[in-house]
Amino acid sequence: SSNTAAALAFAAATAGASNSPKISASERQGRATVASTSAAATAAAAAAAAAAAAANCGPISGGILDKRLSIICTAATMRVLNVVRHWVYKFGEDIESDASLRSDMIDLLEELVCNQSLFPPDHKAALQILLRLRDNSLSEPKPDLEALLTPKSVPSAECFDTLSALDIAEQITYIDHQIFRAIQSTEFLMQAWMKRDRNDKATHVHLVSKRFNEVSSLVISEIVSRTDMSDRVACMEKWAAIADICRCLHNYNGVLQICAAFVNSAVFRLKKTWERLSKSTRQMIEKLQTLVSSDGKFKNMRSALHTCDPPCIPYLGMYLTDLSFIEEGTSNVTDDGLINFCKMRMIAHVIREIQQYQQTPYRIEYNPKACDYLLDPSRQMDDETAYQASLRLEPRVSICPDAAHQTRIKAQH
């Protein structure tokens, strides 16, 4: 019956709320009874309306009244099915991670499928969702991130010079995308990435940030570890080419990883090295830095994202800034003590845009040699070591006191 369907739908929804507190079986039954009572009240209201119409417009045959009540009751069923369909097809990982929720949904759908009075469209929709739920895999299989990101026990055999710029750019994109598409929507709620338990509540967001810093550190280390000027210039030009390939792959996170290394103090202060770069390379770097600039709330990057064809990888920090602005600038409740749905819609809009970019995968094959190089921690210097290496390459220029005095005298004349 429609009352039973409403009760089961409510039970399924409350069982699957990952952020809601655990409730007892008796409390869940009580809530289900409320939902069932609401459905009965709807039918009673329809009957009252029909009676009023009969009083004003004359008697209504039993067949017409039954048809009206049937339409009203099944309208609620279709709404429940639409919610369940969206949940199962768009957020299958929720169902896979909660056996109780999956069982409740299957029970609900089995009862609907066996209901002889159900309209054919409703019956077809319920059957399709039921078959989907019985499938062992509701979401696309994803690689084991822990296995992918765990560095080998021995240093990688390949080095920066033996790998092509294309191989490095593709594997940077491959690793970035595997982490990015693993992020769950719940990690973006209530600024979980800024809390003390962020490693548990925002695991993959934290992993994106960690990986960003590792790649930037690798770029800096490769540049300042080369004592020969020509070798150092060639290294910078190759990293610039890698960043440009990332741009062509729509990996804007990868572009910013490399550009952040270029403006790091250990690299930026190497004036003589920068002067030796070709004009075309300097122009390319300026173009890339303009693309990922934070000016105007990352205006240029947002424009590129909205006009490019997927797949693509945005810079996640841009969206985290948006979410922080919404969370801190808007209250969760209105002045009347009601839930601020305007704020919830703004948060949902940001998360929906992120999810849009998670859907389309890259057709890049895993290259173990390039990945081993990119994940090798022994190739990364800490900030202090990198800066000291930079000072050895191009020491600070100190002005002799006598020379400075002569300069001031000439300036006065």
Secondary structure as UniProt FT lines:
FT   HELIX           2..15
FT   TURN            18..19
FT   HELIX           25..57
FT   HELIX           62..90
FT   HELIX           92..96
FT   HELIX           99..114
FT   TURN            116..117
FT   HELIX           120..134
FT   HELIX           145..149
FT   TURN            160..162
FT   HELIX           165..180
FT   TURN            181..182
FT   HELIX           185..194
FT   TURN            196..197
FT   HELIX           198..201
FT   HELIX           203..224
FT   HELIX           229..248
FT   TURN            249..250
FT   HELIX           252..262
FT   HELIX           265..268
FT   HELIX           271..276
FT   HELIX           279..291
FT   HELIX           295..307
FT   HELIX           316..329
FT   TURN            335..336
FT   HELIX           341..358
FT   HELIX           368..374
FT   HELIX           377..379
FT   HELIX           383..393
FT   HELIX           401..412
//
